[in-house]
Amino acid sequence: GPMAQLPRLRREPKIPATAAMLLRRFYLSNSVMIHDPKTIMVSAAFLAAKVEDAMTDVRYLEEGTNLMNSPVSLSEIIPAEINLLSGVNFELLCFHPYKAVLAIT
C-alpha cells in the first residue's frame, strides 16, 4: 500500500483493498487451520498487485516480510498463490469505490 516500509512496495490504495477482498473470499471456503494466514496474506498482496496491473517483484515482498520480523520465503509465496487462486475459484474481478469517490471529490 501507500504506507509500505519498503519504498519499492508502495502502491496505490486499491491494491491492499483487492488483497483484503481476495483474502476474505479465500477464507470463506478454506480453513485457517490448513492454510497459514501469514503466507496466504503475502500471496494475496502479490496476486492483488498482478490483478491491478501494478506488478511487483516477489523478492521485494520477501524482503518486506523480513523487515517486519515475520519472514515468508519465496518458496512459500508461489505455492500459496496457486492455492489462493484455486481457493477463490479463479474469480479475480474486484469492484472498489475508488473511482467513484475520486470523481465526487
N, C-alpha and C positions, 0 to 999 in steps of 0.2 A: 504494500500500500504506500501511500504518500509519506508515511512516517517511519519507513523502514530504517533500521540502523545502518545497513549496508547501502550506500548510495546507488549501487548498480541494481538494487532490487526495488527502488522507488518507482511506483507505477500509479496510475490514476485510481480513484476510489472504487470504481466499478469492478476492479479485479478481486479485491477481498470480498466484495459482495457476491460475486459469482462463485468464489471459492466456498463461502459460507453456505450458499444455496446448494452447491454440489455435495458438500459435507452432510447437510441436512437430508438431502434426497438419499444419499448412500446409507445413512444410519436409520432411515425409516424402514429399510428392509434387511439390514445386517446388524449383527451384534458387536458391541464394543469388546466383548469377551473373546471374540475370534479375530477381529481386525484391530490392530494397535491404532488408537486415535491420533497419536502424535505423527505417525508415519502417513496415515491417511490425510491428515491435515496438510502436511507439506506437499503431498502429491496433489491434493485439491488446489493448492496455490499454484503449483506448476501447471496443472491442467487448465485452470482458470486463465492463466497468462496466455496459454495457447488459444483458448476459445475466444478471448477478447483481442486477439491479434497484437499482443504485447509480449511476444516471446522473450523468455529469459533463459539463461544457461542454467542447467540443473546443478552445476558445480557451485554457482552463486548461492543457491538455496542450501546446499550442503554447508557452505561456509557460513551462511547466516545462522543456521541452526547451531553450528559450533560456537559462534559468538554469544548465543543465548544460553550456553551451557546445557543444551538439550540436543545432542548430536543425532542426526539422521543421515545415514550414509547413502551414497549414490546407488549402491546395490540394494537398498531398501525402497528408495523412492520409485524407481522404474516398475518393479513388480506391483507395488501398491497402486500405481497409476492404472495399471491393467485391471486390478481388482476394482478400483473406483469406477472405471469405465463400464465394466460389466455389472457392477452394483447399481448404477443409475440407468441401466438398460440402454446405454449409448445415447441418452437424451441429454444433449448438451446445451440446448437453447434455453437461455435465461432472460427474463424480462425484468428490467430495472427502471425506476422512475427518474433516472439521472437526466436524460434528455428533456423530459417534460419539465422538471424542476428548473433546469438551466434556461429553458425557453420562457418560463414565467418570470424569472428574476432578471 
